[in-house]
Amino acid sequence: MRGKTHCTIGVLSVIQASLLFNIPISIFNLILSAFFSILPDLDESHSIISDMFLKKDVSKFLLKATIYLINIIIFFVSIKINDNFYLSSIITFVAIIIIESKLSHTFLRKVFLSLIFILLAICLYLVNIKIYFSIFCLMLSTFPWLKHRSFSHSLFATVVMYFLLKQIQLITNISNLAFLGTISYSSHLFLGDLFTKSGIPLLYPISDKKFSLCFFRVGSFLSNMLEILFISLLVSLIIYSIIKI
């Protein structure tokens, strides 16, 4: 499903769960639920969640800057070794061609996305924040390198997510963080990608087999209609639950 649909379904699922279990929610809870509902797609470098942490324009600029920096270094190292300006220029020119053909925007986005979470984990550790925050960030740092719809879209990832959020909840006293965060994370899987043609590997890493309850391709007319249907059903359930209360 599309990112905006995941986000909408995640928020609506949290609202419905709060009504069913009589759990008070706040705007902060809804913002967190929106975040966790699209978090599994951090394994896709061009997803909405990836763009939240690193804008595409920024990563494109970083790609150019990285290429220029590498070639400047190559030029000065070359001229230092052979002391021939023309030869060093030729070497640098060839290096530019090779590097631009090998160093892709997608690869560099993965590198910088991972570095963002790794640096955040280190900073949290250095300021003596509880280790579970750092572990959570380190877990997210691996997501950009995962094959799309692999570990992050599995039952095991959902369990790990609940465990880490529970520890963070106990530390921060953010009420119902683990429950609501896991509900919205799970909505991405069970009320979203499970109903797409490509499906999701629920038993990963035990099995790579992907499970699917539908044959619609993401972005197709039928898939878009299914998304509208899901949202309409959730809104109807919420209205019904409010009336029953």
C-alpha positions, 0 to 999 in steps of 0.5 A: 500500500501507499505510504499515506494509506499506511499512515491513515490506517495506522492512526485509525487502528490506534483510535479503534484500539483505544476505544475497544480497550478504553485507553486514553490517547493524546495528539502525541500518541497519534503522531507516534502512531503515524510514525510507527505505521510507516516505519517498516518501509524504512527498508525502502530508500525512497519511501516517505519514512526515509525521506523524513530523515533524509530529503532526496534533494539533500542526499543528491547534494551529498552525492555530488559533494562526495564525488567532488571530495573523492576526486579532489583527494585523488588529484592531490594524492596523484600529484603528490606521487608523480609530481605531474599535473597533466598525468594527475588530471587524466587520472582524476578525470578517469576516476570521475567517470568510474566513481560516477558510474559506481556510486549510486544515489540509492547506495549513498542514501542507505549509507547516510540513513544508517549513519544518522541512526548510528550517530544518534545511538552513540549520542544517546549512549554518551549522554547516559540515556538508557541502553534500550534507546541506543539499541532501538536506533541501531536496529533502525540503522540496519533497515535501509540495508534490508531487502524490501519487505523482509525482516521489517515486515515480519512477525519477529520484527513486530515482537522485537519492536514491542519489546524495545518500546516496552522498555522505553515506555518503562523508562520514559513513562509514556503511557501505552507506548508499546501497545499503541506503537505495536498496533500501528506498526502491525497495521502496516503488515496486517491491514496493509501489505498483506493484502498486496500481490507481492505479500510479506514474509511473516515467518522471516528469517525462518522462512522467506515465503511471502503470504498474500491475501490479495492479488492487487498491485500497489498503485493499481485502480483495484488496489486504490479502491481496496485502500479506500474500503479499508479506511471506510471500514475503520472509520465506520468501526470507530463511529460504531464504537463511539455510538456504543459507548 
